[in-house]
Amino acid sequence: MILPIRAYGDPVLKKVAQDIEPGHPGLEQLIEDMFETMYAA
C-alpha cells in the first residue's frame, strides 16, 4: 500500500512518535509499505 507523503510544514511531523518493540504486529508491513512508497515517489 502506498502511504501519503508528508511535506515540510505538515503539523503531523511535529508530533512525537511512540516507542514500539521489535516484532510489534504490523511493523513488517509498515516497513514494506514505506519502501513501496519510496520507490513509487
Beta strands, then each sheet from edge to edge (+ up, - down):
end
